[in-house]
């Protein structure tokens, strides 16, 4: 999932450089969303993954 966030971030950068601001903002929004979801899942797995007995 982090890979998708990086891919959409790169697409946003390339589109921003080329002048496609609508596409750049959409790709940046998707990248931000995927990064936040990845971060939340990482924190939850870190907290709950350590409970092995």
C-alpha positions in Angstrom: 0.0 0.0 0.0 2.9 2.3 0.6 4.1 1.6 -2.9 0.7 2.8 -4.2 1.2 6.0 -2.3 4.6 6.6 -3.7 3.4 5.9 -7.2 0.6 8.4 -6.9 3.0 10.9 -5.4 5.3 10.5 -8.4 2.3 10.8 -10.8 1.3 14.0 -9.0 4.8 15.5 -9.3 5.1 14.7 -13.0 1.6 16.0 -13.7 2.3 19.2 -11.7 5.5 19.8 -13.7 3.6 19.3 -17.0 0.8 21.6 -16.0 -2.0 19.2 -15.4 -3.1 20.7 -12.1 -6.4 18.8 -11.9 -4.7 15.5 -12.4 -1.9 16.5 -10.0 -4.3 17.4 -7.2 -6.3 14.2 -7.7 -3.2 12.0 -7.6 -1.8 13.9 -4.6 -5.1 13.4 -2.7 -5.0 9.7 -3.4 -1.4 9.5 -2.3 -2.2 11.4 0.9 -5.1 9.1 1.6 -3.1 5.9 1.0 -0.3 7.2 3.1 -2.6 7.9 6.0 -4.2 4.5 5.7 -0.8 2.8 5.6 0.3 4.7 8.6 -2.8 3.8 10.6 -2.4 0.1 9.7 1.3 0.2 10.6 0.6 1.6 14.0 -2.2 -0.8 14.7 -0.1 -3.8 13.6 2.8 -2.6 15.8 0.5 -2.2 18.9 -1.5 -5.4 18.5 1.2 -7.5 16.9 3.3 -7.6 20.1 0.6 -9.4 22.1 1.9 -12.9 21.5 2.2 -15.1 24.7 
